[in-house]
């Protein structure tokens, strides 16, 4: 089994929940993927880091994402990159600016202004988290050049990012997960 297929298996068996669910965006969906169930597991973190690393543009000097969903992804990519001889700094984007000290939105190593950054997320529905991440990176002087996710739900996020000038790349889409619909109700 190749790495992508193994990660797909982990997502389907550990992270996928089928049933009516209200997402953080407010949208109601027939399924939910809690990617933390996979990316906080050693094997899942490695596979995620490995697969996304291969997708990251060679011009990028860092990877960044909104806390909390992207934290383990950003770290996994940076660590796997180091092990493979590719240095990518990890940047974590806060939802709110730090209340003391530097009051920054972006945490991580100081990089030169204009540094090219790949922006990552776990699951994309509307693209709002990635858009906020891009805006915050720009406000800190970085140049976001790419957006990558584990899963594109295919519910408008890709189109919204395209309108903002970015093509969403993802490891998986809903079709890749072969989701069978159920009837249970959950709120996430």
N, C-alpha and C positions, 0 to 999 in steps of 0.2 A: 504494500500500500504506500503510495507516495505521500508527501507531507501535506499537500492540499486536501487529499482525500481523508487523511487521518484527522485533520483539523475539522473538516466537515462532519465527520463522525462524532467528534467531541462536542461540537456545537449542537448537533441534533439530539444527542443523548443526555447532555448535561445542561444546556442553556435554553433549549426550545420549550416553550409552554404554549399549548394550543387551547384556545377558548376565547370568549369575548373579554377583552382587556382594554382599559382606558390607559393610554400612554401618557408620558409626561407632557407631551405636546397638546394633550387634550383630545386627540383623535382616538376613536374607538377602533380597535383592531381585532382580528380573529386569531392573532398569535403574538407572542412576545419572545424576544431573545435576550436573556440576561447574560451578556457576554462575560461579565465578571466571573461567572461560574467556570469559564474556560481560561480566561487570561490571567487569573490569579492562581491557577494550577501550574506547576512547573512545566509539564509537557505542553500544555496549551499556550503558556507564555512563550516558550521557545518557538513553537510552530508559528504563532502569530508574528513574533519578531522576525523570524526567518523569512516568511512569505512576504510580509510587507517590506522588509529590507530590500528584497529583490525588485519591488515596485517603485522604490524611492528614486527620484531623479538624481543623477550623479552630481548635479550642481548644488544640491541641498547640503548644508553644513549642520543642520539641526532638524529634529522632529519635534512637533509641539501638539498639544491637545488640551481640551478643557477638562479640568478636574471634575469629577472623579472617574468617569468612564474611560478616559484616555490615559490616565496615569500609568497603569500597568503596561499598556500598549507602547507608550513612548519609551518607558524604561526598557522593555523587552527589545525593542528595535535598537536602542542605543547599545545595550549590552551585547546582543548578537552581532551588531555591526563591529564592535570592538574586537570580539573574538574572531571575526572574519577579516580584520585589517581595514575596516572602514569606520572612520571616526565621525559620528553624528552625535552632537550634543542633544541632551534631553531638556525640553522646556515644558513647564506645566503652566497652564493658563488658569488663573483664578476666576471664579464667578463674580466675586466682589474684590475690589482692591484691598491690599493689606492695610489694616487700620493704623499701623504704627510703622516706624522706620521709613523705608523707602516708598511705601504705599503703592507698590507696583502691582500690575495685573499679571505679569509674566515672571515666573521664577525659573532660575537655572543659571548656567554660566553666562557671564557677560560676553557678548559677541559684538563684533563691529557693526555699526549701522549699515543697513542694506543687506545683511546676511540673509541668504536664501534658506527658506524653511518649508518643509513638507508638513502639512497639517493633517492629523489623524483623528479618527473617532471610532467607536465600536459599532454602533448601529445608526444608520441615517434614515430618518422619516421625512421631516420637513427641511432639514439642512440648517436649521436655526443655530444649533450649537457650533457647527463649522463656520457659519457666517460670523457669529460673535467672535470666534477664535481668530479668524482672519482679520477682523476689524481691530481687535486688541493687539495682535502682532504688529499690524501696520502702525498703530499709535505708539508702539515702543520702538519703531524704526526698523523693523524686520521686513523682509520681502517674501510673503507667502507665494510659493510657486506651484503648489500641488496639494490636492486633497485626496486622502485615501481612507477607506473604512473596511472593517471586517465584513459588514453586511449593508447592502443598499436594499431597503425595503421596497423600492420602486413606487413610492407614494408622493413624489413631487420634489424631494430633496435634490435629486440630481439636476432637475430642470432649474430649480432656484439657484443652485450653485453655478450652473451654466450661464444664467442671466447675469451673475456677478463676475463672470470671466474665468470660471474654473470648471474643469472636467472631473467629475467624481470617478475615481477608480475604486473598485471593491474586490475583495477576495470572493465574496458570495453575493448572490441575489436570492430573493425568495424562491425562485424556481430551483436553485441549486440545493435547497433544503428539502424539497419534495414534501411540503407541508400538507398534512391531511387535516381538514377542519373538524373541530369538535363543537360541543354545545355548552361547555361549562363557562361560567362567568367569573372573572377575576378583575381586580383593580390593582394596577401597578403604579 
